[in-house]
């Protein structure tokens, strides 16, 4: 679709790389946060 709107191949590939990197970083941040919350809850002394 973006190619049809006039974007070059280089622009499309750059956008895909940025989107992939953003998804990777968001997944790592959310995953780390969830793991920290779960591990903290289960490691607290009862």
Secondary structure, 3 states (H helix, E strand, C coil): CCCCCCCCHHHHHHHHHHHHHHHHHHHHHHHHHHHHHHHHHHHCCC
